[in-house]
Amino acid sequence: MLMHEELTFEGSGRLSVETRMKMIHGEVIILKAKSSIKVTLTMMVGQVLTPDQVSVLFGSMIYDDWGGEVNQIQEPSQLVAFESNKASCYLIFKQLS
């Protein structure tokens, strides 16, 4: 007889992405943006950016909020990586120590 187990999943896309990125990169801040931002990000990895610079450089490409929570850096941070798919791009920042 075939047994069916109930499938469960995390309904919060933000929690899923943050958990995966923290496993890969350690303690990071992730911003969600539109996927077309990836063209610019290729040249920006490694740069230290302030919140104002993120706003000026990327403007409306960064979503105002993500899952009802703030979607911005609060202090200067280094862009260490990014991940993109067809719809979204995730900017991965590490705060400066």
N, C-alpha and C positions, 0 to 999 in steps of 0.2 A: 504494500500500500504506500502511495506517495504522500509524504507529509509536507504541508505548506506552512512555512513559518511566516509570521506577520512581518512585513517590511517596515522599517522605521527610517526616518530621515530627519535631518535638521532643517526646519523651515526657514531659518534666518540665513539668507545668502551671505550676509556680512560676517556672521559668526564662523561660517564654514571657510570663507576666504581668509579671515584673520587667523584662524587656527592653523591652516595650512601654511600660510606665509611665516608665521612665528616658528613653526617646526623647521622650516627651511632656513630662515634668516635670523632667528633669535628675536629679541624684543624689538619690534618695529611699529611704525605708524603707517597705515595704509589709507590712501585716498583713492576713491573711485572716480573715474573720468570716462569720457566718451572714447571709443576705440581709436578714432582718428588721431588722437594725441600721440600715439606711439611713434609717429614719424619724427617728431621733435625730441621725444624722450631718448631715442637712441644716442643722440649727441649730448644729453644732459646727465647721464649716469655718472656719479662721482661728484657732482656739483653740490655745494652747500647752499641752500636757499632759505630765505626768510619767508615768513607768512606773506608779507607784502609782495615779494618777488614771485611767489607762486601765483598770487592773484593777478599780477600784471602780465606775467609770461603766459599763463594758461587760461585766464579769464573764465569764460562760460564753459570751457571744456571740462572743468572740474564741477561735479554736481554739488549743489548747495548743501544737501544733506544726503546721508546714505543710511537707509533703514531707520529714518527718524532721528538719527544722531548726527552730531557735528562731523563734517567732512573737510577738515583743514588741519594744517599743522599749527601748533601754538607757539613754537619757538624755532630758531634756525636749526635745520636738520639736513642731513646728507641724503640725496637720492641714491640709493644703493642698487636698485633694480626696478623692473616693472614687468608685468605680465599682462598680456592682452588676449582677447578672444574676439569674435565677430561684433559683439555689442559693447563691450566695456574694456577698460584698461585700468589696472591697479598699480598705482605708484607706491613704491616701498621706500620709506624713509627711516633712517636711524637718527635719533637725537644725538647731539654732540654732548660728550661727557665733560 
